[in-house]
Amino acid sequence: MFGLGGWFLGTLLVLRFWPSWALPDQLLSVVSVAVPIWLGVYAGWVCTDTPKAMRAKGIVAAAVGAVVGAALGST
């Protein structure tokens, strides 16, 4: 749900602000899908009592996983 919603929001923003940009562009797909997935995975994983170092590793791991998954899914 996060990825599809992010892709629709990215598409709407591109249509509104950059109408000359192609919609099937891979960069648009990867960024607009990866960002909401990244934030959703991190928000579902993190707890308030998680140590700060572990939270930093978690946000990096969530970002890498989201970008790799979006890139593989868009090809």
C-alpha positions in Angstrom: 0.0 0.0 0.0 2.8 2.4 0.8 4.6 1.8 -2.4 1.6 2.1 -4.6 0.4 5.2 -2.8 3.9 6.8 -3.1 4.0 6.0 -6.8 0.6 7.7 -7.3 1.7 10.7 -5.3 5.0 10.9 -7.3 3.1 10.7 -10.6 0.7 13.4 -9.6 3.6 15.7 -8.5 5.4 15.1 -11.8 2.3 15.7 -13.8 1.6 19.0 -11.9 5.1 20.5 -11.6 7.2 18.8 -14.3 4.9 17.9 -17.2 7.8 17.4 -19.7 9.2 14.6 -17.5 8.4 11.0 -18.7 6.1 9.1 -16.4 7.7 5.6 -17.0 11.1 7.0 -15.8 12.9 4.5 -13.6 14.2 7.2 -11.2 10.7 8.4 -10.6 9.5 4.9 -9.9 12.3 4.0 -7.5 12.2 7.2 -5.5 8.5 7.5 -5.2 8.1 3.9 -4.1 11.2 3.6 -1.9 10.7 6.6 0.3 7.3 5.6 1.7 8.3 2.0 2.1 11.5 3.1 3.9 9.6 5.2 6.3 7.0 2.6 6.9 9.5 -0.2 7.6 11.5 2.0 9.9 8.4 3.2 11.8 7.2 -0.4 12.2 10.5 -1.6 13.5 11.8 1.1 15.8 10.8 1.3 19.5 11.3 4.2 21.9 13.7 2.1 24.1 15.9 1.1 21.1 19.5 2.3 21.6 20.5 5.2 19.4 23.3 3.3 17.5 20.8 0.5 16.7 18.3 3.0 15.4 20.9 4.4 13.1 21.7 1.0 11.7 18.0 0.3 11.3 17.2 3.4 9.3 20.2 2.6 7.0 19.1 -1.0 6.6 15.5 0.1 5.9 16.7 2.6 3.3 19.0 0.1 1.5 16.3 -2.5 1.5 13.6 -0.1 0.2 15.9 1.2 -2.6 17.0 -2.3 -3.7 13.5 -3.6 -3.6 12.1 -0.7 -5.6 14.9 -0.9 -8.2 14.3 -4.6 -8.7 10.6 -4.2 -8.8 10.7 -1.4 -11.4 12.8 -3.4 -13.9 
